[in-house]
Amino acid sequence: MQSISPEIIFRGNDAWEKALPEITKLTNRPLILGRSTYTNNLRSKILTDLENLNLRVNSAYLQFDCCYQDISRVKKIILKNNNDSVIAAGGGKVLDCGKYIAECLNVPCITVPFSASTCAGWTALSNIYTKDGQFIKDVKLRSCPKILVYDHKFIQTAPSRTLASGIADALAKWYESSITSSTIDDGLIQQAIQISRVLRDQLLLEGEKALKGEFENNPSWRNTIEACGLTAGLIGGIGGEKCRTAAAHAIHNSITQIITPNKFLHGEIVGVGLLLQLRLEEMKNNNKLADQSIKQLLFLMKKLHLPTTIAELGINVFVDNNLEKIADFTLREKSEIHFLPFEIHKQDIVEIIANFEQQKVKI
């Protein structure tokens, strides 16, 4: 079974208002799930609009990330209030948590992204973390959300940092899928890879313009947010697991194991993992184009003010056995790094990261 996309997608300015008739057909007692106080005003609007349509609405907030403690607590709230749907309104971890809880309780999920930082509003997948933000595992869900509301006016309120992070995460679709799945003769997977190539090219051409321009009359901004939040999700839906992740996400997951006071976004960490994946390809797979790809990515990442080393994520890999911890988690049995078409050993990870952190790459 393959879940490719949400059943209904509303996108563009005023997508939320356009979605309301379909939402009222789906639910009478929704629970609105959120987290950040920064976006409380948007959730208040959602709640008011639903109450004005005579829906009986409750709210719940995550205290941490998409973790089992929050999942358990919110499930109890839903059961107590007899809610018949979950409206997950916020960033990627809120969307992942809402999807997971809805599936556990067999109620529909409506996703309303407040930023373009991930494609979590689209996918039939939830990433589970500890309450301290350490990645545990990803969980395949039976279906994508029933309704995805991708309202550009909501996305406009997000900090530019979230869009830069989304660009890094979406770029990884090409670099990961093109190496993990290029030898597969399944037509859908080949098409997904080709879409990811077009996605990469569009982001390389328009990513910087999207962050520097105004929202109105700026096709680069519109194209970029939809590339990050919609097209990236479609690629995973069509292509499946191997078109979603490889070494870049495996390294992301391992970096989250190091607890620091600094909080970085998913795509910011994936971007660093992507640079390290390309170094692995250069060393282990004799990829002559990897160095050129690194320089091309570094040029854009610097323009977008994205971190480009683990040190810039606030982690010194040379203390507290951090390098060993990252290498061990990257190579754990169910790690996505094993999707690579060549064998990786612990010493390879240690050497690549150590060299990358020690030398300044010229662009």
C-alpha positions as CSV (number, residue, x, y, z in Angstrom):
1,M,0.0,0.0,0.0
2,Q,1.3,3.5,-0.9
3,S,-0.2,6.7,0.4
4,I,0.8,9.4,-2.0
5,S,-1.0,12.6,-1.0
6,P,-3.7,14.2,1.2
7,E,-7.2,13.6,0.0
8,I,-7.9,17.4,-0.5
9,I,-5.4,20.2,-0.8
10,F,-6.2,23.9,-0.5
11,R,-3.4,26.3,-1.3
12,G,-2.8,30.0,-1.9
13,N,-4.0,33.1,-0.2
14,D,-7.2,32.6,1.9
15,A,-6.9,28.8,1.5
16,W,-8.1,28.5,5.1
17,E,-11.4,30.3,4.3
18,K,-11.8,28.2,1.2
19,A,-11.3,25.0,3.2
20,L,-13.9,25.7,5.8
21,P,-16.9,24.1,4.0
22,E,-14.9,20.8,3.6
23,I,-13.7,20.9,7.2
24,T,-17.3,21.2,8.5
25,K,-18.3,18.2,6.5
26,L,-15.5,16.2,8.2
27,T,-15.7,17.2,11.8
28,N,-18.0,18.5,14.5
29,R,-15.7,18.5,17.5
30,P,-12.2,19.2,16.4
31,L,-9.1,19.5,18.6
32,I,-6.7,22.2,17.5
33,L,-3.1,21.1,18.3
34,G,-0.2,23.6,18.4
35,R,2.9,24.6,20.3
36,S,4.6,27.9,19.7
37,T,3.2,31.0,21.5
38,Y,4.5,33.0,18.5
39,T,1.6,31.5,16.4
40,N,-1.1,31.7,19.0
41,N,-2.9,34.4,17.1
42,L,-3.2,32.2,14.0
43,R,-4.7,29.3,16.1
44,S,-7.0,31.8,17.7
45,K,-8.3,32.8,14.3
46,I,-8.8,29.1,13.4
47,L,-10.7,28.5,16.6
48,T,-12.9,31.5,16.2
49,D,-13.7,30.7,12.6
50,L,-14.7,27.1,13.5
51,E,-16.8,28.2,16.5
52,N,-18.6,30.7,14.2
53,L,-19.6,27.7,12.2
54,N,-21.1,26.1,15.3
55,L,-18.3,23.5,15.8
56,R,-17.4,22.5,19.3
57,V,-13.7,23.2,19.5
58,N,-11.0,22.3,22.0
59,S,-7.3,23.1,22.0
60,A,-4.1,21.4,23.2
61,Y,-0.5,22.4,23.2
62,L,2.7,20.4,22.9
63,Q,5.2,21.0,25.8
64,F,8.1,19.4,24.0
65,D,8.6,18.0,20.5
66,C,6.7,15.1,18.9
67,C,7.5,12.9,21.8
68,Y,5.6,10.1,23.6
69,Q,5.0,12.2,26.7
70,D,3.1,14.8,24.7
71,I,1.4,12.2,22.5
72,S,0.0,10.3,25.6
73,R,-1.2,13.6,27.2
74,V,-2.9,14.9,24.1
75,K,-4.6,11.5,23.4
76,K,-6.1,11.7,26.9
77,I,-7.4,15.2,26.2
78,I,-9.0,14.1,23.0
79,L,-10.7,11.1,24.6
80,K,-11.9,13.1,27.5
81,N,-13.5,15.7,25.1
82,N,-14.7,13.2,22.6
83,N,-13.0,15.1,19.8
84,D,-13.7,13.6,16.3
85,S,-10.7,15.1,14.5
86,V,-7.3,16.7,15.0
87,I,-6.4,20.0,13.3
88,A,-2.6,20.2,13.6
89,A,-1.6,23.8,13.1
90,G,2.0,24.8,13.4
91,G,5.5,23.6,12.4
92,G,6.7,20.2,11.4
93,K,6.8,18.6,14.8
94,V,3.2,19.8,15.6
95,L,2.1,18.3,12.2
96,D,3.9,15.0,12.8
97,C,2.4,14.8,16.3
98,G,-1.1,15.5,15.1
99,K,-0.9,13.0,12.3
100,Y,0.3,10.3,14.7
101,I,-2.3,10.9,17.3
102,A,-5.1,11.0,14.8
103,E,-4.0,7.6,13.4
104,C,-3.7,6.1,16.9
105,L,-7.3,7.2,17.7
106,N,-8.7,6.5,14.2
107,V,-9.9,10.0,13.6
108,P,-9.2,12.2,10.6
109,C,-6.3,14.7,10.6
110,I,-6.3,18.2,9.0
111,T,-2.8,19.8,8.7
112,V,-2.4,23.6,8.6
113,P,1.3,24.4,8.2
114,F,2.4,27.8,9.6
115,S,5.8,27.7,7.8
116,A,7.5,26.2,4.8
117,S,10.1,24.5,7.0
118,T,9.2,20.9,6.1
119,C,6.8,18.9,4.0
120,A,5.2,17.3,7.2
121,G,1.8,18.7,6.3
122,W,1.7,16.3,3.3
123,T,3.3,13.0,4.3
124,A,2.1,9.7,5.8
125,L,5.0,9.8,8.2
126,S,5.8,11.0,11.7
127,N,9.2,11.4,13.3
128,I,9.2,10.6,17.0
129,Y,11.7,12.3,19.3
130,T,12.5,12.3,23.0
131,K,11.3,15.3,25.0
132,D,14.8,16.7,24.7
133,G,14.7,16.6,20.9
134,Q,16.7,13.4,20.3
135,F,15.4,11.4,17.2
136,I,14.0,8.0,18.1
137,K,12.4,6.7,14.9
138,D,10.1,7.5,12.1
139,V,6.7,5.9,11.9
140,K,4.9,5.1,8.6
141,L,1.2,6.0,8.8
142,R,-1.7,4.4,7.0
143,S,-2.6,7.5,5.2
144,C,-1.7,11.1,4.5
145,P,-3.9,13.8,6.1
146,K,-7.5,14.0,5.0
147,I,-7.1,17.8,4.3
148,L,-4.0,19.9,3.9
149,V,-4.5,23.7,4.1
150,Y,-1.5,25.5,2.8
151,D,-2.5,29.1,3.3
152,H,0.1,31.5,2.0
153,K,-1.0,34.2,4.4
154,F,-0.2,31.9,7.3
155,I,3.2,31.0,5.8
156,Q,4.0,34.8,5.4
157,T,4.0,35.2,9.2
158,A,6.8,32.7,9.7
159,P,10.4,33.9,10.3
160,S,12.6,33.8,7.2
161,R,14.8,31.3,9.0
162,T,12.1,28.7,8.7
163,L,12.0,29.0,4.9
164,A,15.8,28.8,4.6
165,S,15.6,25.6,6.7
166,G,12.8,24.3,4.4
167,I,15.0,24.9,1.3
168,A,17.8,22.8,2.8
169,D,15.5,20.0,3.6
170,A,13.8,20.0,0.2
171,L,17.2,20.2,-1.6
172,A,18.1,16.9,0.1
173,K,15.3,15.1,-1.9
174,W,17.4,15.2,-5.0
175,Y,20.8,14.4,-3.5
176,E,19.4,11.5,-1.4
177,S,17.0,10.0,-3.9
178,S,19.3,10.3,-6.9
179,I,21.9,8.1,-5.2
180,T,19.6,5.6,-3.4
181,S,17.2,4.9,-6.2
182,S,18.8,5.7,-9.5
183,T,19.2,2.0,-10.4
184,I,15.6,1.1,-9.7
185,D,13.5,0.5,-12.8
186,D,10.2,1.3,-11.2
187,G,8.6,4.0,-13.3
188,L,7.0,5.9,-10.4
189,I,10.3,6.0,-8.6
190,Q,12.2,7.3,-11.7
191,Q,9.5,10.0,-12.1
192,A,9.9,11.0,-8.4
193,I,13.6,11.4,-8.9
194,Q,13.1,13.6,-11.9
195,I,10.7,15.8,-10.0
196,S,13.3,16.1,-7.3
197,R,15.8,17.2,-9.9
198,V,13.5,20.0,-11.1
199,L,12.8,20.9,-7.5
200,R,16.5,21.2,-6.8
201,D,17.1,23.4,-9.9
202,Q,14.2,25.7,-8.9
203,L,15.4,26.1,-5.4
204,L,19.0,26.9,-6.5
205,L,17.6,29.5,-8.9
206,E,14.9,31.1,-6.8
207,G,15.8,30.3,-3.1
208,E,17.7,33.5,-2.4
209,K,15.2,35.6,-4.3
210,A,12.4,34.1,-2.2
211,L,14.0,35.2,1.1
212,K,15.0,38.7,-0.1
213,G,11.8,39.7,-1.9
214,E,8.4,40.8,-0.8
215,F,5.5,38.3,-0.5
216,E,3.2,40.1,-2.9
217,N,4.0,39.9,-6.6
218,N,7.0,37.7,-5.8
219,P,6.7,34.4,-7.8
220,S,10.0,33.2,-6.4
221,W,8.6,33.3,-2.8
222,R,5.4,31.5,-3.9
223,N,7.3,28.9,-5.9
224,T,9.8,28.2,-3.1
225,I,7.3,27.8,-0.3
226,E,5.2,25.4,-2.4
227,A,8.3,23.5,-3.4
228,C,9.3,23.0,0.2
229,G,5.9,22.3,1.7
230,L,4.1,20.5,-1.2
231,T,6.4,19.2,-4.0
232,A,8.9,17.7,-1.5
233,G,6.0,15.8,0.0
234,L,4.8,14.6,-3.3
235,I,8.2,13.2,-4.1
236,G,8.2,11.1,-1.0
237,G,4.6,10.0,-1.7
238,I,5.3,8.9,-5.3
239,G,8.8,7.5,-4.7
240,G,8.4,5.9,-1.3
241,E,10.9,5.5,1.5
242,K,14.1,5.5,-0.6
243,C,13.1,8.8,-2.2
244,R,12.9,10.4,1.2
245,T,16.1,9.9,3.1
246,A,19.7,8.6,3.0
247,A,22.9,9.8,4.6
248,A,21.8,13.5,5.1
249,H,18.8,12.5,7.2
250,A,20.8,9.7,9.0
251,I,23.4,12.2,10.0
252,H,20.6,14.7,11.1
253,N,19.2,12.0,13.3
254,S,22.6,11.3,14.9
255,I,23.4,14.9,15.5
256,T,20.1,15.3,17.5
257,Q,21.5,12.8,20.0
258,I,23.9,15.4,21.3
259,I,21.8,17.6,23.6
260,T,22.8,21.3,23.6
261,P,21.1,24.4,24.8
262,N,20.8,25.6,21.2
263,K,17.7,24.6,19.2
264,F,18.1,24.2,15.5
265,L,15.5,23.5,12.9
266,H,15.2,20.1,11.1
267,G,16.3,21.5,7.7
268,E,19.3,23.4,9.2
269,I,20.7,20.1,10.5
270,V,19.8,18.2,7.3
271,G,21.7,20.8,5.3
272,V,24.9,20.0,7.3
273,G,24.2,16.3,6.8
274,L,23.8,16.8,3.1
275,L,27.3,18.3,2.8
276,L,28.7,15.4,4.7
277,Q,26.9,12.9,2.5
278,L,28.5,14.4,-0.5
279,R,31.9,14.1,1.1
280,L,31.1,10.4,1.7
281,E,30.1,10.0,-1.9
282,E,33.4,11.5,-3.0
283,M,35.5,9.3,-0.7
284,K,33.6,6.0,-0.9
285,N,31.9,6.1,-4.3
286,N,34.5,8.0,-6.3
287,N,32.0,10.7,-7.1
288,K,34.0,13.3,-9.1
289,L,31.1,15.8,-9.1
290,A,30.6,15.8,-5.3
291,D,33.1,18.6,-4.6
292,Q,31.4,20.7,-7.2
293,S,28.0,20.0,-5.7
294,I,29.4,20.9,-2.2
295,K,30.6,24.3,-3.4
296,Q,27.4,25.0,-5.2
297,L,25.4,24.2,-2.0
298,L,27.7,26.1,0.2
299,F,27.3,29.2,-1.9
300,L,23.5,29.1,-1.5
301,M,23.6,28.1,2.1
302,K,25.8,31.0,3.0
303,K,23.4,33.4,1.2
304,L,20.5,31.9,3.3
305,H,22.5,32.1,6.5
306,L,22.3,28.4,7.1
307,P,24.8,26.5,9.2
308,T,27.4,24.6,7.2
309,T,29.3,22.7,9.9
310,I,28.4,20.8,13.1
311,A,30.3,23.4,15.0
312,E,27.9,26.0,13.7
313,L,25.1,23.9,15.2
314,G,26.7,24.5,18.6
315,I,28.4,21.1,18.9
316,N,32.1,20.4,19.3
317,V,32.5,16.9,17.9
318,F,36.0,16.6,19.4
319,V,34.8,16.7,23.1
320,D,32.7,14.4,25.2
321,N,33.0,11.5,22.8
322,N,30.6,13.3,20.5
323,L,32.1,12.1,17.3
324,E,31.8,8.5,18.4
325,K,28.2,9.0,19.4
326,I,27.3,10.5,16.1
327,A,29.1,7.8,14.1
328,D,27.5,5.0,16.2
329,F,23.9,6.4,15.8
330,T,24.4,7.1,12.1
331,L,25.3,3.4,11.5
332,R,22.7,1.8,13.8
333,E,20.9,-1.2,12.3
334,K,17.8,0.6,10.9
335,S,19.6,3.8,9.8
336,E,18.7,5.4,6.5
337,I,22.4,5.5,5.6
338,H,22.2,1.8,4.6
339,F,20.1,2.9,1.6
340,L,23.4,4.1,0.1
341,P,24.7,1.8,-2.7
342,F,28.1,1.4,-1.1
343,E,29.3,0.1,2.3
344,I,29.9,2.6,5.1
345,H,32.0,1.8,8.2
346,K,32.3,3.7,11.4
347,Q,35.8,4.9,10.6
348,D,34.5,6.5,7.4
349,I,32.0,8.6,9.3
350,V,34.6,9.6,11.9
351,E,37.1,10.5,9.2
352,I,34.7,12.5,7.1
353,I,33.3,14.5,9.9
354,A,36.7,15.2,11.6
355,N,38.2,16.4,8.3
356,F,35.1,18.5,7.4
357,E,35.1,20.2,10.8
358,Q,38.8,20.9,10.8
359,Q,39.2,22.3,7.3
360,K,37.6,25.4,5.8
361,V,36.1,24.6,2.5
362,K,36.7,27.4,0.0
363,I,33.9,28.4,-2.4
